[in-house]
């Protein structure tokens, strides 16, 4: 009985289509849903769904007659202009909000309007290239330290953890893996500053990972720093650098190519012996921002010559310098170096230890 009803319904619809131009008989779908509502003569059933072949770019003028990506269907014909929200780039219509080849493009998609091509580890989100994988959290100071070797410091040190994405950091100070909800795990919004250090000779282990939520979820690996307070820590004539910030953001930052970058930090010079091993020497200190991760030849924004630091350390000093960000995207270091320098020739100095990293979009 049900089969007779279905056949009768289909025959009735075919008869109706005979009096309407542009209407085709519906395709039979799995649930026998029957004919499509006749809101327009161009409404038909394609692959089990009711579509308007006058405006559907996937079924323009008939089932499975797809327009090229991004082109509109007007009156059953694929248009020569892009659909709303799309622009023409290289002869095709693209969505500049999501297309990684022309991310953020506008108008004629030429020259300065062409947007940016996202790297292989980025995706285009709302017209901006952003990381496809969870970005790495950065820690200052000691951003590139060996994670399995203790860092000897003359006193407890403030470590700042941040990322180019907003999120939270989960950390422990007893060497255990951070697990939110446990007594040993603490959670803080990034940027987070944690003071690490214990009694003399005791190594304190800071372990952490960043959690971003949503698409990026969490950092895939747990990171760590081992800090050991040793009064005679062999770091002369170096300095401790804490509370580093880029343009007012602690820890790390994501900037546009060529944008101004202002670096601020607290620096405290330190030496381990009451007597200075090089009487009459001048300590030359420099801070530099790299155009690569291995050299400081291209940026040398701050260089100063100082007398030997007092024992054991001098008062904290505010260090501030600025520079223009590199034009190429990537991860860049801010470095510090010092040397006893009779010649007092700052411009020849390069290299030094990283004290923080920043990113160019």
C-alpha positions in Angstrom: 0.0 0.0 0.0 2.8 2.4 0.9 4.5 1.7 -2.5 1.3 2.6 -4.4 1.1 5.9 -2.4 4.8 6.8 -3.3 4.2 6.1 -7.0 1.0 8.1 -7.1 2.7 11.0 -5.4 5.6 10.9 -7.9 3.3 10.8 -10.9 1.3 13.7 -9.6 4.5 15.8 -9.2 5.6 14.9 -12.7 2.2 16.1 -14.1 2.6 19.3 -12.1 6.1 19.9 -13.5 4.7 19.6 -17.0 2.9 22.9 -16.6 6.0 24.7 -15.0 9.1 25.7 -16.9 12.5 24.9 -15.4 11.2 22.3 -12.9 12.6 18.7 -12.9 11.3 15.7 -11.2 12.7 15.2 -7.7 15.4 12.6 -7.0 14.2 9.9 -4.8 16.1 10.1 -1.5 16.6 7.6 1.3 13.7 8.8 3.5 11.2 9.2 0.6 10.7 12.8 1.7 8.7 13.5 -1.4 8.7 16.5 -3.7 10.3 19.9 -2.8 8.0 22.8 -1.8 7.2 24.7 -5.0 8.3 28.1 -3.8 10.1 28.7 -7.1 10.0 27.0 -10.5 13.8 26.5 -10.2 13.5 24.6 -6.9 14.5 20.9 -7.3 15.8 18.1 -5.3 19.6 17.4 -5.9 21.4 14.6 -4.0 18.5 14.4 -1.5 18.3 18.2 -0.7 16.0 20.8 -2.0 18.0 23.6 -3.8 17.2 26.6 -5.9 19.2 26.1 -9.1 18.8 29.8 -9.9 21.1 30.8 -7.1 22.9 27.8 -5.7 26.6 27.9 -6.8 26.9 24.2 -6.3 23.9 23.4 -8.5 23.7 26.4 -10.9 21.1 25.8 -13.6 20.8 22.1 -12.7 22.0 19.5 -10.3 25.8 19.1 -9.9 26.6 22.1 -12.1 29.0 23.9 -9.8 30.4 27.3 -10.3 34.1 27.9 -9.7 34.9 28.5 -6.0 33.8 31.9 -4.8 31.7 32.8 -7.9 28.0 33.6 -7.6 25.1 31.9 -9.3 22.7 34.4 -10.8 19.6 33.3 -12.7 20.9 29.8 -13.1 24.2 31.0 -14.7 27.6 31.3 -13.1 28.5 34.9 -12.7 31.7 36.5 -13.8 32.0 38.4 -10.6 32.8 37.1 -7.1 30.1 36.3 -4.5 29.6 38.6 -1.5 32.5 38.3 0.9 34.9 37.1 -1.9 37.4 39.1 -4.0 39.2 38.3 -7.2 42.8 37.3 -6.7 44.8 35.8 -9.5 41.8 35.1 -11.6 39.9 33.2 -8.9 37.6 34.3 -6.1 39.0 33.9 -2.6 37.7 34.6 0.9 40.4 36.9 2.4 39.1 36.1 5.9 40.2 32.4 5.6 42.4 31.9 2.5 46.0 31.4 3.6 47.4 32.5 0.3 45.7 36.0 0.3 45.0 36.4 4.0 43.7 39.9 4.7 43.6 40.9 1.0 41.3 43.7 -0.1 40.0 45.7 -3.1 41.8 44.6 -6.3 44.1 42.1 -4.4 47.2 43.7 -6.0 50.3 45.1 -4.5 49.7 46.3 -1.0 46.2 45.0 -1.2 47.3 41.4 -1.8 47.3 40.5 1.9 49.8 38.0 3.3 50.7 34.4 2.5 50.6 32.5 5.8 53.4 30.1 6.5 53.0 26.4 6.7 52.5 26.5 10.5 49.8 29.3 10.3 46.2 29.5 9.2 44.2 32.5 8.2 41.7 33.5 10.8 39.5 36.7 10.3 42.1 38.0 7.8 45.1 37.5 10.1 47.8 34.8 9.8 48.0 33.0 13.1 49.6 29.8 14.3 48.0 26.6 13.2 49.7 24.6 16.0 49.7 25.7 19.6 52.6 28.3 19.8 55.4 27.7 22.2 55.3 29.6 25.5 58.4 31.7 26.2 60.2 32.1 29.5 62.5 35.0 30.6 65.2 35.1 31.6 67.1 32.0 30.4 64.8 31.4 27.5 67.1 28.9 25.8 68.6 27.2 28.8 69.2 23.5 28.9 66.0 22.1 30.5 67.9 19.3 32.3 70.8 21.3 33.8 70.6 23.5 36.9 71.0 27.3 36.4 73.2 28.7 39.2 72.0 32.1 40.4 73.1 34.2 43.4 69.5 34.7 44.6 66.0 33.7 43.8 64.9 34.9 40.3 61.6 36.0 38.8 60.7 33.9 35.8 58.0 35.2 33.4 56.0 32.9 31.2 54.0 34.2 28.3 52.9 33.3 24.8 51.8 35.2 21.7 48.3 33.9 22.4 46.3 34.6 25.5 45.7 31.7 27.8 46.7 30.2 31.2 49.7 28.5 32.5 49.7 25.5 34.8 52.8 25.0 36.8 54.5 23.2 39.8 57.5 24.0 41.9 58.2 20.5 43.2 59.3 18.8 40.0 56.0 17.0 39.4 53.9 17.2 36.3 51.3 20.0 36.5 47.8 18.6 36.7 45.0 21.2 37.2 43.0 20.4 40.4 45.9 18.8 42.3 47.4 20.4 45.4 50.8 21.0 43.9 49.6 22.6 40.7 49.1 26.4 40.4 47.3 28.1 37.6 47.8 31.7 36.5 46.7 33.9 33.5 49.6 34.6 31.1 51.8 36.5 31.4 52.6 34.9 34.7 55.6 35.7 36.8 56.9 33.0 39.2 59.7 33.6 41.7 61.9 30.5 41.8 64.7 29.8 44.3 65.2 27.9 47.6 67.7 27.6 50.3 71.4 27.6 49.4 72.4 24.6 47.3 68.8 23.4 46.8 67.6 22.9 43.2 64.0 24.0 42.6 62.3 22.7 39.5 59.6 24.8 37.8 57.5 22.7 35.4 54.7 24.2 33.3 52.6 24.1 30.1 50.4 26.7 28.5 46.7 26.1 27.8 44.9 28.3 25.2 41.5 26.6 24.9 39.4 26.5 21.8 41.1 25.6 18.6 44.7 25.7 20.0 43.9 23.6 23.1 47.2 23.2 25.1 50.9 23.1 24.6 51.8 19.5 23.7 54.9 19.3 25.9 55.6 20.1 29.6 58.6 22.5 29.9 60.9 23.0 32.9 63.7 25.2 34.4 66.0 24.0 37.2 67.1 26.9 39.5 69.8 26.5 42.2 70.7 29.4 44.5 74.5 29.5 45.0 76.0 32.6 46.5 79.2 32.2 44.5 77.3 31.6 41.2 79.9 32.0 38.5 78.1 34.6 36.4 80.5 37.6 36.5 80.6 40.1 34.9 77.1 39.2 33.8 73.7 40.4 35.1 70.3 39.0 36.1 67.6 40.3 33.8 64.0 40.1 35.1 60.6 41.5 34.3 61.5 41.9 30.6 58.7 43.3 28.4 58.1 44.2 24.8 55.9 47.3 24.2 54.6 46.9 27.8 53.8 43.2 27.4 55.8 40.9 29.7 57.7 38.0 28.4 57.1 37.9 24.6 55.0 39.7 21.9 53.8 39.3 18.3 54.5 42.5 16.2 54.1 43.6 12.7 57.1 43.9 10.3 58.9 47.1 10.8 56.8 48.1 13.8 58.6 49.9 16.7 59.6 47.7 19.6 60.3 49.0 23.1 62.2 46.7 25.4 62.2 47.2 29.2 63.7 45.1 31.9 65.3 45.1 35.4 69.0 44.3 35.4 71.3 43.6 38.3 75.0 43.0 37.7 76.7 40.5 39.9 80.2 39.2 40.7 81.3 36.4 42.9 84.5 37.7 44.4 85.1 40.8 46.6 88.2 41.7 44.7 88.0 42.5 41.0 90.3 40.3 38.8 91.1 43.0 36.3 92.0 46.3 38.0 91.5 49.3 35.7 89.3 47.3 33.2 86.1 48.8 32.0 83.1 46.5 31.6 81.4 47.0 28.2 77.8 45.8 28.2 75.5 45.7 25.2 72.0 44.7 24.4 71.0 43.7 20.9 68.0 42.5 18.9 68.7 39.8 16.3 67.7 39.6 12.7 68.4 35.9 13.1 68.6 33.7 16.2 72.4 33.5 16.1 73.9 36.9 15.5 73.5 40.5 16.7 75.3 42.3 14.0 72.3 44.0 12.6 70.8 45.7 15.7 73.0 47.2 18.4 70.6 49.7 20.1 72.3 50.0 23.5 75.9 49.9 24.5 77.4 51.2 27.7 80.7 51.1 29.5 80.7 50.6 33.3 83.1 50.4 36.1 83.4 47.0 37.9 80.2 46.1 39.7 80.3 46.3 43.5 80.3 43.0 45.5 78.2 41.0 45.5 75.7 42.9 43.2 74.6 46.4 42.5 71.1 47.8 42.8 68.5 46.9 40.1 68.7 49.2 37.1 66.0 50.0 34.6 67.2 49.2 31.1 65.2 50.6 28.2 66.0 50.5 24.4 64.0 50.4 21.2 64.4 49.4 17.6 62.3 48.6 14.5 61.2 45.0 14.1 62.7 43.0 11.2 60.7 43.0 8.0 60.7 39.2 7.7 58.4 37.0 9.9 60.0 34.8 12.4 61.3 34.4 16.0 63.9 36.8 17.1 66.1 37.2 20.2 67.1 40.1 22.4 70.6 39.4 23.7 72.9 40.7 26.4 76.7 40.5 26.4 79.6 42.0 28.3 83.4 41.9 28.3 86.4 43.7 29.9 87.2 46.0 27.1 90.3 48.2 27.0 89.5 49.5 23.5 86.0 50.5 24.4 84.7 49.7 20.9 81.1 48.8 21.3 80.3 48.6 17.6 82.5 45.6 17.2 80.6 43.5 19.7 78.1 40.9 18.6 76.5 37.7 19.9 75.7 37.4 23.6 73.2 35.3 25.5 69.4 35.5 24.7 67.3 37.0 27.5 64.0 36.9 25.6 62.3 36.2 22.3 59.8 38.1 20.2 57.9 37.2 17.0 57.2 39.1 13.8 53.9 38.3 12.3 
